[in-house]
């Protein structure tokens, strides 16, 4: 096998490993993002409930604050 072919095969092996590692990282980050998104939603719901209990109005997450 020529040196050039061997070098290309080594590069492909390294790149394949790097892509697999990056894929694992993306999967982990996707899970973490889903967890954090759900926690954020829970906190928003909890705060909206507290606002209602305090006699205020429900906070709508897609509405701009009054000072905008």
PQR file of N, CA, C, O and H, with PARSE charges and radii, in Angstrom:
ATOM      1  N   UNK A   1       0.854  -1.181   0.000 -0.4000 1.5000
ATOM      2  CA  UNK A   1       0.000   0.000   0.000 -0.0000 2.0000
ATOM      3  C   UNK A   1       0.897   1.241   0.000  0.5500 1.7000
ATOM      4  O   UNK A   1       1.915   1.278   0.692 -0.5500 1.4000
ATOM      5  N   UNK A   2       0.522   2.231  -0.763 -0.4000 1.5000
ATOM      6  CA  UNK A   2       1.359   3.420  -0.868 -0.0000 2.0000
ATOM      7  C   UNK A   2       1.252   4.267   0.400  0.5500 1.7000
ATOM      8  O   UNK A   2       0.296   4.159   1.167 -0.5500 1.4000
ATOM      9  H   UNK A   2      -0.305   2.201  -1.325  0.4000 1.0000
ATOM     10  N   UNK A   3       2.247   5.098   0.590 -0.4000 1.5000
ATOM     11  CA  UNK A   3       2.268   5.991   1.760 -0.0000 2.0000
ATOM     12  C   UNK A   3       1.083   6.955   1.732  0.5500 1.7000
ATOM     13  O   UNK A   3       0.493   7.276   2.764 -0.5500 1.4000
ATOM     14  H   UNK A   3       3.024   5.186  -0.034  0.4000 1.0000
ATOM     15  N   UNK A   4       0.754   7.403   0.531 -0.4000 1.5000
ATOM     16  CA  UNK A   4      -0.351   8.351   0.408 -0.0000 2.0000
ATOM     17  C   UNK A   4      -1.667   7.692   0.803  0.5500 1.7000
ATOM     18  O   UNK A   4      -2.482   8.303   1.495 -0.5500 1.4000
ATOM     19  H   UNK A   4       1.233   7.143  -0.308  0.4000 1.0000
ATOM     20  N   UNK A   5      -1.880   6.469   0.378 -0.4000 1.5000
ATOM     21  CA  UNK A   5      -3.101   5.747   0.726 -0.0000 2.0000
ATOM     22  C   UNK A   5      -3.158   5.488   2.226  0.5500 1.7000
ATOM     23  O   UNK A   5      -4.206   5.650   2.852 -0.5500 1.4000
ATOM     24  H   UNK A   5      -1.218   5.973  -0.184  0.4000 1.0000
ATOM     25  N   UNK A   6      -2.032   5.086   2.795 -0.4000 1.5000
ATOM     26  CA  UNK A   6      -1.976   4.841   4.240 -0.0000 2.0000
ATOM     27  C   UNK A   6      -2.273   6.118   5.016  0.5500 1.7000
ATOM     28  O   UNK A   6      -3.008   6.099   6.004 -0.5500 1.4000
ATOM     29  H   UNK A   6      -1.181   4.954   2.287  0.4000 1.0000
ATOM     30  N   UNK A   7      -1.699   7.224   4.563 -0.4000 1.5000
ATOM     31  CA  UNK A   7      -1.935   8.522   5.222 -0.0000 2.0000
ATOM     32  C   UNK A   7      -3.414   8.906   5.145  0.5500 1.7000
ATOM     33  O   UNK A   7      -3.991   9.370   6.129 -0.5500 1.4000
ATOM     34  H   UNK A   7      -1.102   7.240   3.760  0.4000 1.0000
ATOM     35  N   UNK A   8      -4.017   8.713   3.985 -0.4000 1.5000
ATOM     36  CA  UNK A   8      -5.438   9.031   3.831 -0.0000 2.0000
ATOM     37  C   UNK A   8      -6.304   8.144   4.714  0.5500 1.7000
ATOM     38  O   UNK A   8      -7.275   8.625   5.298 -0.5500 1.4000
ATOM     39  H   UNK A   8      -3.548   8.336   3.186  0.4000 1.0000
ATOM     40  N   UNK A   9      -5.981   6.877   4.824 -0.4000 1.5000
ATOM     41  CA  UNK A   9      -6.745   5.971   5.690 -0.0000 2.0000
ATOM     42  C   UNK A   9      -6.622   6.370   7.157  0.5500 1.7000
ATOM     43  O   UNK A   9      -7.589   6.283   7.914 -0.5500 1.4000
ATOM     44  H   UNK A   9      -5.192   6.486   4.349  0.4000 1.0000
ATOM     45  N   UNK A  10      -5.428   6.807   7.551 -0.4000 1.5000
ATOM     46  CA  UNK A  10      -5.239   7.277   8.924 -0.0000 2.0000
ATOM     47  C   UNK A  10      -6.065   8.528   9.178  0.5500 1.7000
ATOM     48  O   UNK A  10      -6.696   8.658  10.228 -0.5500 1.4000
ATOM     49  H   UNK A  10      -4.643   6.877   6.936  0.4000 1.0000
ATOM     50  N   UNK A  11      -6.064   9.436   8.234 -0.4000 1.5000
ATOM     51  CA  UNK A  11      -6.857  10.657   8.377 -0.0000 2.0000
ATOM     52  C   UNK A  11      -8.345  10.328   8.473  0.5500 1.7000
ATOM     53  O   UNK A  11      -9.061  10.904   9.291 -0.5500 1.4000
ATOM     54  H   UNK A  11      -5.552   9.330   7.382  0.4000 1.0000
ATOM     55  N   UNK A  12      -8.800   9.415   7.648 -0.4000 1.5000
ATOM     56  CA  UNK A  12     -10.210   9.021   7.683 -0.0000 2.0000
ATOM     57  C   UNK A  12     -10.551   8.405   9.031  0.5500 1.7000
ATOM     58  O   UNK A  12     -11.619   8.674   9.582 -0.5500 1.4000
ATOM     59  H   UNK A  12      -8.218   8.947   6.983  0.4000 1.0000
ATOM     60  N   UNK A  13      -9.658   7.584   9.568 -0.4000 1.5000
ATOM     61  CA  UNK A  13      -9.903   6.961  10.875 -0.0000 2.0000
ATOM     62  C   UNK A  13      -9.985   8.027  11.971  0.5500 1.7000
ATOM     63  O   UNK A  13     -10.856   7.960  12.838 -0.5500 1.4000
ATOM     64  H   UNK A  13      -8.791   7.366   9.120  0.4000 1.0000
ATOM     65  N   UNK A  14      -9.087   9.001  11.934 -0.4000 1.5000
ATOM     66  CA  UNK A  14      -9.108  10.077  12.937 -0.0000 2.0000
ATOM     67  C   UNK A  14     -10.374  10.929  12.802  0.5500 1.7000
ATOM     68  O   UNK A  14     -11.005  11.282  13.797 -0.5500 1.4000
ATOM     69  H   UNK A  14      -8.379   9.056  11.229  0.4000 1.0000
ATOM     70  N   UNK A  15     -10.728  11.247  11.577 -0.4000 1.5000
ATOM     71  CA  UNK A  15     -11.928  12.054  11.348 -0.0000 2.0000
ATOM     72  C   UNK A  15     -13.189  11.296  11.756  0.5500 1.7000
ATOM     73  O   UNK A  15     -14.119  11.879  12.314 -0.5500 1.4000
ATOM     74  H   UNK A  15     -10.215  10.959  10.768  0.4000 1.0000
ATOM     75  N   UNK A  16     -13.213   9.999  11.474 -0.4000 1.5000
ATOM     76  CA  UNK A  16     -14.363   9.181  11.871 -0.0000 2.0000
ATOM     77  C   UNK A  16     -14.501   9.179  13.388  0.5500 1.7000
ATOM     78  O   UNK A  16     -15.610   9.322  13.904 -0.5500 1.4000
ATOM     79  H   UNK A  16     -12.458   9.525  11.021  0.4000 1.0000
ATOM     80  N   UNK A  17     -13.404   9.021  14.106 -0.4000 1.5000
ATOM     81  CA  UNK A  17     -13.441   9.045  15.568 -0.0000 2.0000
ATOM     82  C   UNK A  17     -13.895  10.410  16.075  0.5500 1.7000
ATOM     83  O   UNK A  17     -14.687  10.492  17.014 -0.5500 1.4000
ATOM     84  H   UNK A  17     -12.503   8.906  13.687  0.4000 1.0000
ATOM     85  N   UNK A  18     -13.399  11.477  15.461 -0.4000 1.5000
ATOM     86  CA  UNK A  18     -13.793  12.829  15.882 -0.0000 2.0000
ATOM     87  C   UNK A  18     -15.288  13.051  15.659  0.5500 1.7000
ATOM     88  O   UNK A  18     -15.961  13.635  16.509 -0.5500 1.4000
ATOM     89  H   UNK A  18     -12.755  11.410  14.699  0.4000 1.0000
ATOM     90  N   UNK A  19     -15.807  12.591  14.530 -0.4000 1.5000
ATOM     91  CA  UNK A  19     -17.233  12.757  14.244 -0.0000 2.0000
ATOM     92  C   UNK A  19     -18.061  11.971  15.259  0.5500 1.7000
ATOM     93  O   UNK A  19     -19.086  12.463  15.731 -0.5500 1.4000
ATOM     94  H   UNK A  19     -15.260  12.117  13.840  0.4000 1.0000
ATOM     95  N   UNK A  20     -17.636  10.775  15.593 -0.4000 1.5000
ATOM     96  CA  UNK A  20     -18.365   9.975  16.587 -0.0000 2.0000
ATOM     97  C   UNK A  20     -18.354  10.641  17.954  0.5500 1.7000
ATOM     98  O   UNK A  20     -19.368  10.648  18.652 -0.5500 1.4000
ATOM     99  H   UNK A  20     -16.803  10.376  15.210  0.4000 1.0000
ATOM    100  N   UNK A  21     -17.210  11.201  18.339 -0.4000 1.5000
ATOM    101  CA  UNK A  21     -17.129  11.895  19.623 -0.0000 2.0000
ATOM    102  C   UNK A  21     -18.030  13.127  19.630  0.5500 1.7000
ATOM    103  O   UNK A  21     -18.730  13.383  20.610 -0.5500 1.4000
ATOM    104  H   UNK A  21     -16.387  11.196  17.772  0.4000 1.0000
ATOM    105  N   UNK A  22     -18.012  13.886  18.541 -0.4000 1.5000
ATOM    106  CA  UNK A  22     -18.871  15.067  18.456 -0.0000 2.0000
ATOM    107  C   UNK A  22     -20.342  14.685  18.461  0.5500 1.7000
ATOM    108  O   UNK A  22     -21.170  15.391  19.037 -0.5500 1.4000
ATOM    109  H   UNK A  22     -17.444  13.678  17.745  0.4000 1.0000
ATOM    110  N   UNK A  23     -20.664  13.586  17.831 -0.4000 1.5000
ATOM    111  CA  UNK A  23     -22.042  13.118  17.827 -0.0000 2.0000
ATOM    112  C   UNK A  23     -22.493  12.778  19.244  0.5500 1.7000
ATOM    113  O   UNK A  23     -23.608  13.115  19.640 -0.5500 1.4000
ATOM    114  H   UNK A  23     -19.992  13.011  17.364  0.4000 1.0000
ATOM    115  N   UNK A  24     -21.636  12.118  19.999 -0.4000 1.5000
ATOM    116  CA  UNK A  24     -21.958  11.801  21.396 -0.0000 2.0000
ATOM    117  C   UNK A  24     -22.168  13.072  22.210  0.5500 1.7000
ATOM    118  O   UNK A  24     -23.070  13.140  23.045 -0.5500 1.4000
ATOM    119  H   UNK A  24     -20.729  11.844  19.677  0.4000 1.0000
ATOM    120  N   UNK A  25     -21.334  14.072  21.964 -0.4000 1.5000
ATOM    121  CA  UNK A  25     -21.461  15.344  22.679 -0.0000 2.0000
ATOM    122  C   UNK A  25     -22.786  16.013  22.338  0.5500 1.7000
ATOM    123  O   UNK A  25     -23.467  16.525  23.226 -0.5500 1.4000
ATOM    124  H   UNK A  25     -20.602  14.016  21.285  0.4000 1.0000
ATOM    125  N   UNK A  26     -23.154  16.015  21.073 -0.4000 1.5000
ATOM    126  CA  UNK A  26     -24.413  16.631  20.651 -0.0000 2.0000
ATOM    127  C   UNK A  26     -25.598  15.923  21.285  0.5500 1.7000
ATOM    128  O   UNK A  26     -26.548  16.575  21.719 -0.5500 1.4000
ATOM    129  H   UNK A  26     -22.601  15.599  20.352  0.4000 1.0000
ATOM    130  N   UNK A  27     -25.556  14.596  21.345 -0.4000 1.5000
ATOM    131  CA  UNK A  27     -26.642  13.833  21.973 -0.0000 2.0000
ATOM    132  C   UNK A  27     -26.754  14.203  23.447  0.5500 1.7000
ATOM    133  O   UNK A  27     -27.856  14.416  23.953 -0.5500 1.4000
ATOM    134  H   UNK A  27     -24.785  14.067  20.993  0.4000 1.0000
ATOM    135  N   UNK A  28     -25.614  14.279  24.138 -0.4000 1.5000
ATOM    136  CA  UNK A  28     -25.625  14.640  25.559 -0.0000 2.0000
ATOM    137  C   UNK A  28     -26.175  16.053  25.758  0.5500 1.7000
ATOM    138  O   UNK A  28     -26.976  16.292  26.661 -0.5500 1.4000
ATOM    139  H   UNK A  28     -24.719  14.106  23.727  0.4000 1.0000
ATOM    140  N   UNK A  29     -25.742  16.975  24.918 -0.4000 1.5000
ATOM    141  CA  UNK A  29     -26.216  18.356  25.044 -0.0000 2.0000
ATOM    142  C   UNK A  29     -27.701  18.462  24.727  0.5500 1.7000
ATOM    143  O   UNK A  29     -28.407  19.271  25.330 -0.5500 1.4000
ATOM    144  H   UNK A  29     -25.091  16.781  24.184  0.4000 1.0000
ATOM    145  N   UNK A  30     -28.177  17.660  23.796 -0.4000 1.5000
ATOM    146  CA  UNK A  30     -29.608  17.668  23.476 -0.0000 2.0000
ATOM    147  C   UNK A  30     -30.420  17.210  24.685  0.5500 1.7000
ATOM    148  O   UNK A  30     -31.460  17.791  24.997 -0.5500 1.4000
ATOM    149  H   UNK A  30     -27.604  17.002  23.307  0.4000 1.0000
ATOM    150  N   UNK A  31     -29.944  16.170  25.362 -0.4000 1.5000
ATOM    151  CA  UNK A  31     -30.627  15.707  26.581 -0.0000 2.0000
ATOM    152  C   UNK A  31     -30.619  16.789  27.656  0.5500 1.7000
ATOM    153  O   UNK A  31     -31.642  17.063  28.282 -0.5500 1.4000
ATOM    154  H   UNK A  31     -29.099  15.698  25.109  0.4000 1.0000
ATOM    155  N   UNK A  32     -29.449  17.402  27.864 -0.4000 1.5000
ATOM    156  CA  UNK A  32     -29.334  18.448  28.873 -0.0000 2.0000
ATOM    157  C   UNK A  32     -30.237  19.629  28.538  0.5500 1.7000
ATOM    158  O   UNK A  32     -30.875  20.197  29.424 -0.5500 1.4000
ATOM    159  H   UNK A  32     -28.618  17.179  27.356  0.4000 1.0000
ATOM    160  N   UNK A  33     -30.294  19.994  27.276 -0.4000 1.5000
ATOM    161  CA  UNK A  33     -31.142  21.099  26.854 -0.0000 2.0000
ATOM    162  C   UNK A  33     -32.613  20.785  27.084  0.5500 1.7000
ATOM    163  O   UNK A  33     -33.375  21.655  27.505 -0.5500 1.4000
ATOM    164  H   UNK A  33     -29.776  19.532  26.556  0.4000 1.0000
ATOM    165  N   UNK A  34     -33.015  19.552  26.812 -0.4000 1.5000
ATOM    166  CA  UNK A  34     -34.406  19.154  27.045 -0.0000 2.0000
ATOM    167  C   UNK A  34     -34.736  19.231  28.534  0.5500 1.7000
ATOM    168  O   UNK A  34     -35.812  19.697  28.909 -0.5500 1.4000
ATOM    169  H   UNK A  34     -32.396  18.845  26.470  0.4000 1.0000
ATOM    170  N   UNK A  35     -33.817  18.779  29.377 -0.4000 1.5000
ATOM    171  CA  UNK A  35     -34.033  18.839  30.827 -0.0000 2.0000
ATOM    172  C   UNK A  35     -34.130  20.292  31.286  0.5500 1.7000
ATOM    173  O   UNK A  35     -35.029  20.651  32.047 -0.5500 1.4000
ATOM    174  H   UNK A  35     -32.943  18.400  29.072  0.4000 1.0000
ATOM    175  N   UNK A  36     -33.198  21.125  30.818 -0.4000 1.5000
ATOM    176  CA  UNK A  36     -33.212  22.532  31.226 -0.0000 2.0000
ATOM    177  C   UNK A  36     -34.443  23.269  30.711  0.5500 1.7000
ATOM    178  O   UNK A  36     -34.989  24.130  31.401 -0.5500 1.4000
ATOM    179  H   UNK A  36     -32.469  20.834  30.200  0.4000 1.0000
ATOM    180  N   UNK A  37     -34.875  22.934  29.509 -0.4000 1.5000
ATOM    181  CA  UNK A  37     -36.090  23.543  28.970 -0.0000 2.0000
ATOM    182  C   UNK A  37     -37.286  23.171  29.829  0.5500 1.7000
ATOM    183  O   UNK A  37     -38.103  24.028  30.167 -0.5500 1.4000
ATOM    184  H   UNK A  37     -34.431  22.234  28.949  0.4000 1.0000
ATOM    185  N   UNK A  38     -37.391  21.909  30.179 -0.4000 1.5000
ATOM    186  CA  UNK A  38     -38.510  21.461  31.015 -0.0000 2.0000
ATOM    187  C   UNK A  38     -38.460  22.128  32.391  0.5500 1.7000
ATOM    188  O   UNK A  38     -39.495  22.539  32.914 -0.5500 1.4000
ATOM    189  H   UNK A  38     -36.727  21.213  29.905  0.4000 1.0000
ATOM    190  N   UNK A  39     -37.277  22.238  32.977 -0.4000 1.5000
ATOM    191  CA  UNK A  39     -37.154  22.898  34.283 -0.0000 2.0000
ATOM    192  C   UNK A  39     -37.553  24.369  34.189  0.5500 1.7000
ATOM    193  O   UNK A  39     -38.217  24.898  35.080 -0.5500 1.4000
ATOM    194  H   UNK A  39     -36.436  21.903  32.552  0.4000 1.0000
ATOM    195  N   UNK A  40     -37.144  25.020  33.111 -0.4000 1.5000
ATOM    196  CA  UNK A  40     -37.518  26.419  32.912 -0.0000 2.0000
ATOM    197  C   UNK A  40     -39.031  26.561  32.790  0.5500 1.7000
ATOM    198  O   UNK A  40     -39.617  27.478  33.366 -0.5500 1.4000
ATOM    199  H   UNK A  40     -36.604  24.590  32.387  0.4000 1.0000
ATOM    200  N   UNK A  41     -39.667  25.657  32.044 -0.4000 1.5000
ATOM    201  CA  UNK A  41     -41.123  25.687  31.916 -0.0000 2.0000
ATOM    202  C   UNK A  41     -41.793  25.484  33.273  0.5500 1.7000
ATOM    203  O   UNK A  41     -42.773  26.154  33.598 -0.5500 1.4000
ATOM    204  H   UNK A  41     -39.191  24.912  31.576  0.4000 1.0000
ATOM    205  N   UNK A  42     -41.254  24.553  34.058 -0.4000 1.5000
ATOM    206  CA  UNK A  42     -41.826  24.300  35.382 -0.0000 2.0000
ATOM    207  C   UNK A  42     -41.706  25.535  36.272  0.5500 1.7000
ATOM    208  O   UNK A  42     -42.635  25.873  37.005 -0.5500 1.4000
ATOM    209  H   UNK A  42     -40.458  24.009  33.794  0.4000 1.0000
ATOM    210  N   UNK A  43     -40.554  26.206  36.202 -0.4000 1.5000
ATOM    211  CA  UNK A  43     -40.364  27.414  37.005 -0.0000 2.0000
ATOM    212  C   UNK A  43     -41.306  28.526  36.571  0.5500 1.7000
ATOM    213  O   UNK A  43     -41.843  29.251  37.409 -0.5500 1.4000
ATOM    214  H   UNK A  43     -39.799  25.931  35.606  0.4000 1.0000
ATOM    215  N   UNK A  44     -41.507  28.664  35.271 -0.4000 1.5000
ATOM    216  CA  UNK A  44     -42.437  29.681  34.769 -0.0000 2.0000
ATOM    217  C   UNK A  44     -43.862  29.376  35.232  0.5500 1.7000
ATOM    218  O   UNK A  44     -44.596  30.278  35.636 -0.5500 1.4000
ATOM    219  H   UNK A  44     -41.070  28.076  34.590  0.4000 1.0000
ATOM    220  N   UNK A  45     -44.244  28.107  35.171 -0.4000 1.5000
ATOM    221  CA  UNK A  45     -45.579  27.720  35.636 -0.0000 2.0000
ATOM    222  C   UNK A  45     -45.726  27.965  37.134  0.5500 1.7000
ATOM    223  O   UNK A  45     -46.761  28.451  37.591 -0.5500 1.4000
ATOM    224  H   UNK A  45     -43.648  27.375  34.842  0.4000 1.0000
ATOM    225  N   UNK A  46     -44.698  27.631  37.887 -0.4000 1.5000
ATOM    226  CA  UNK A  46     -44.729  27.841  39.339 -0.0000 2.0000
ATOM    227  C   UNK A  46     -44.855  29.324  39.664  0.5500 1.7000
ATOM    228  O   UNK A  46     -45.636  29.713  40.533 -0.5500 1.4000
ATOM    229  H   UNK A  46     -43.857  27.236  37.516  0.4000 1.0000
ATOM    230  N   UNK A  47     -44.084  30.147  38.963 -0.4000 1.5000
ATOM    231  CA  UNK A  47     -44.140  31.593  39.215 -0.0000 2.0000
ATOM    232  C   UNK A  47     -45.491  32.163  38.809  0.5500 1.7000
ATOM    233  O   UNK A  47     -46.016  33.046  39.488 -0.5500 1.4000
ATOM    234  H   UNK A  47     -43.450  29.831  38.257  0.4000 1.0000
ATOM    235  N   UNK A  48     -46.064  31.673  37.712 -0.4000 1.5000
ATOM    236  CA  UNK A  48     -47.392  32.127  37.302 -0.0000 2.0000
ATOM    237  C   UNK A  48     -48.421  31.753  38.361  0.5500 1.7000
ATOM    238  O   UNK A  48     -49.331  32.531  38.647 -0.5500 1.4000
ATOM    239  H   UNK A  48     -45.638  30.955  37.161  0.4000 1.0000
ATOM    240  N   UNK A  49     -48.282  30.563  38.943 -0.4000 1.5000
ATOM    241  CA  UNK A  49     -49.185  30.147  40.013 -0.0000 2.0000
ATOM    242  C   UNK A  49     -49.047  31.027  41.238  0.5500 1.7000
ATOM    243  O   UNK A  49     -50.046  31.386  41.862 -0.5500 1.4000
ATOM    244  H   UNK A  49     -47.543  29.931  38.711  0.4000 1.0000
ATOM    245  N   UNK A  50     -47.829  31.376  41.587 -0.4000 1.5000
ATOM    246  CA  UNK A  50     -47.605  32.273  42.731 -0.0000 2.0000
ATOM    247  C   UNK A  50     -48.213  33.642  42.464  0.5500 1.7000
ATOM    248  O   UNK A  50     -48.798  34.255  43.357 -0.5500 1.4000
ATOM    249  H   UNK A  50     -47.018  31.084  41.081  0.4000 1.0000
ATOM    250  N   UNK A  51     -48.072  34.110  41.249 -0.4000 1.5000
ATOM    251  CA  UNK A  51     -48.638  35.409  40.887 -0.0000 2.0000
ATOM    252  C   UNK A  51     -50.157  35.391  41.033  0.5500 1.7000
ATOM    253  O   UNK A  51     -50.752  36.333  41.555 -0.5500 1.4000
ATOM    254  H   UNK A  51     -47.596  33.612  40.524  0.4000 1.0000
ATOM    255  N   UNK A  52     -50.773  34.313  40.568 -0.4000 1.5000
ATOM    256  CA  UNK A  52     -52.226  34.194  40.700 -0.0000 2.0000
ATOM    257  C   UNK A  52     -52.642  34.105  42.166  0.5500 1.7000
ATOM    258  O   UNK A  52     -53.631  34.716  42.571 -0.5500 1.4000
ATOM    259  H   UNK A  52     -50.290  33.547  40.143  0.4000 1.0000
ATOM    260  N   UNK A  53     -51.892  33.349  42.956 -0.4000 1.5000
ATOM    261  CA  UNK A  53     -52.200  33.210  44.380 -0.0000 2.0000
ATOM    262  C   UNK A  53     -52.075  34.542  45.114  0.5500 1.7000
ATOM    263  O   UNK A  53     -52.770  34.784  46.100 -0.5500 1.4000
ATOM    264  H   UNK A  53     -51.089  32.853  42.626  0.4000 1.0000
ATOM    265  N   UNK A  54     -51.190  35.395  44.628 -0.4000 1.5000
ATOM    266  CA  UNK A  54     -50.979  36.697  45.264 -0.0000 2.0000
ATOM    267  C   UNK A  54     -52.024  37.716  44.806  0.5500 1.7000
ATOM    268  O   UNK A  54     -51.993  38.872  45.228 -0.5500 1.4000
ATOM    269  H   UNK A  54     -50.625  35.198  43.827  0.4000 1.0000
ATOM    270  N   UNK A  55     -52.933  37.295  43.957 -0.4000 1.5000
ATOM    271  CA  UNK A  55     -53.985  38.199  43.523 -0.0000 2.0000
ATOM    272  C   UNK A  55     -53.691  38.936  42.236  0.5500 1.7000
ATOM    273  O   UNK A  55     -54.477  39.780  41.806 -0.5500 1.4000
ATOM    274  H   UNK A  55     -52.958  36.356  43.613  0.4000 1.0000
ATOM    275  N   UNK A  56     -52.578  38.628  41.623 -0.4000 1.5000
ATOM    276  CA  UNK A  56     -52.235  39.287  40.368 -0.0000 2.0000
ATOM    277  C   UNK A  56     -52.813  38.525  39.194  0.5500 1.7000
ATOM    278  O   UNK A  56     -53.643  37.630  39.355 -0.5500 1.4000
ATOM    279  H   UNK A  56     -51.939  37.943  41.972  0.4000 1.0000
ATOM    280  N   UNK A  57     -52.367  38.891  38.041 -0.4000 1.5000
ATOM    281  CA  UNK A  57     -52.807  38.193  36.837 -0.0000 2.0000
ATOM    282  C   UNK A  57     -51.751  37.192  36.421  0.5500 1.7000
ATOM    283  O   UNK A  57     -50.588  37.302  36.809 -0.5500 1.4000
ATOM    284  H   UNK A  57     -51.693  39.618  37.911  0.4000 1.0000
ATOM    285  N   UNK A  58     -52.150  36.240  35.651 -0.4000 1.5000
ATOM    286  CA  UNK A  58     -51.209  35.216  35.191 -0.0000 2.0000
ATOM    287  C   UNK A  58     -50.187  35.836  34.255  0.5500 1.7000
ATOM    288  O   UNK A  58     -50.531  36.644  33.392 -0.5500 1.4000
ATOM    289  H   UNK A  58     -53.095  36.151  35.336  0.4000 1.0000
ATOM    290  N   UNK A  59     -48.940  35.458  34.427 -0.4000 1.5000
ATOM    291  CA  UNK A  59     -47.876  35.970  33.590 -0.0000 2.0000
ATOM    292  C   UNK A  59     -47.847  35.155  32.295  0.5500 1.7000
ATOM    293  O   UNK A  59     -47.733  33.930  32.328 -0.5500 1.4000
ATOM    294  H   UNK A  59     -48.661  34.802  35.128  0.4000 1.0000
ATOM    295  N   UNK A  60     -47.948  35.825  31.187 -0.4000 1.5000
ATOM    296  CA  UNK A  60     -47.901  35.150  29.898 -0.0000 2.0000
ATOM    297  C   UNK A  60     -46.471  35.198  29.404  0.5500 1.7000
ATOM    298  O   UNK A  60     -45.878  36.273  29.316 -0.5500 1.4000
ATOM    299  H   UNK A  60     -48.041  36.820  31.160  0.4000 1.0000
ATOM    300  N   UNK A  61     -45.916  34.056  29.083 -0.4000 1.5000
ATOM    301  CA  UNK A  61     -44.507  34.000  28.705 -0.0000 2.0000
ATOM    302  C   UNK A  61     -44.230  34.612  27.343  0.5500 1.7000
ATOM    303  O   UNK A  61     -43.090  34.982  27.061 -0.5500 1.4000
ATOM    304  H   UNK A  61     -46.397  33.182  29.155  0.4000 1.0000
ATOM    305  N   UNK A  62     -45.238  34.730  26.494 -0.4000 1.5000
ATOM    306  CA  UNK A  62     -44.981  35.285  25.178 -0.0000 2.0000
ATOM    307  C   UNK A  62     -45.352  36.754  25.080  0.5500 1.7000
ATOM    308  O   UNK A  62     -45.295  37.324  23.990 -0.5500 1.4000
ATOM    309  H   UNK A  62     -46.164  34.430  26.723  0.4000 1.0000
ATOM    310  N   UNK A  63     -45.725  37.375  26.171 -0.4000 1.5000
ATOM    311  CA  UNK A  63     -46.038  38.795  26.178 -0.0000 2.0000
ATOM    312  C   UNK A  63     -44.832  39.593  26.631  0.5500 1.7000
ATOM    313  O   UNK A  63     -44.069  39.157  27.493 -0.5500 1.4000
ATOM    314  H   UNK A  63     -45.771  36.912  27.056  0.4000 1.0000
ATOM    315  N   UNK A  64     -44.669  40.769  26.040 -0.4000 1.5000
ATOM    316  CA  UNK A  64     -43.588  41.627  26.451 -0.0000 2.0000
ATOM    317  C   UNK A  64     -43.916  42.283  27.779  0.5500 1.7000
ATOM    318  O   UNK A  64     -45.083  42.538  28.076 -0.5500 1.4000
ATOM    319  H   UNK A  64     -45.289  41.123  25.340  0.4000 1.0000
ATOM    320  N   UNK A  65     -42.891  42.561  28.585 -0.4000 1.5000
ATOM    321  CA  UNK A  65     -43.124  43.277  29.841 -0.0000 2.0000
ATOM    322  C   UNK A  65     -43.694  44.669  29.550  0.5500 1.7000
ATOM    323  O   UNK A  65     -43.511  45.197  28.454 -0.5500 1.4000
ATOM    324  H   UNK A  65     -41.942  42.354  28.344  0.4000 1.0000
ATOM    325  N   UNK A  66     -44.378  45.256  30.521 -0.4000 1.5000
ATOM    326  CA  UNK A  66     -45.028  46.551  30.290 -0.0000 2.0000
ATOM    327  C   UNK A  66     -44.074  47.676  29.918  0.5500 1.7000
ATOM    328  O   UNK A  66     -44.492  48.632  29.265 -0.5500 1.4000
ATOM    329  H   UNK A  66     -44.527  44.827  31.412  0.4000 1.0000
ATOM    330  N   UNK A  67     -42.823  47.597  30.305 -0.4000 1.5000
ATOM    331  CA  UNK A  67     -41.892  48.692  30.023 -0.0000 2.0000
ATOM    332  C   UNK A  67     -41.344  48.664  28.614  0.5500 1.7000
ATOM    333  O   UNK A  67     -40.552  49.539  28.266 -0.5500 1.4000
ATOM    334  H   UNK A  67     -42.483  46.820  30.835  0.4000 1.0000
ATOM    335  N   UNK A  68     -41.722  47.705  27.781 -0.4000 1.5000
ATOM    336  CA  UNK A  68     -41.239  47.637  26.397 -0.0000 2.0000
ATOM    337  C   UNK A  68     -42.040  48.514  25.558  0.5500 1.7000
ATOM    338  O   UNK A  68     -41.799  48.606  24.354 -0.5500 1.4000
ATOM    339  H   UNK A  68     -42.366  46.994  28.064  0.4000 1.0000
TER
END
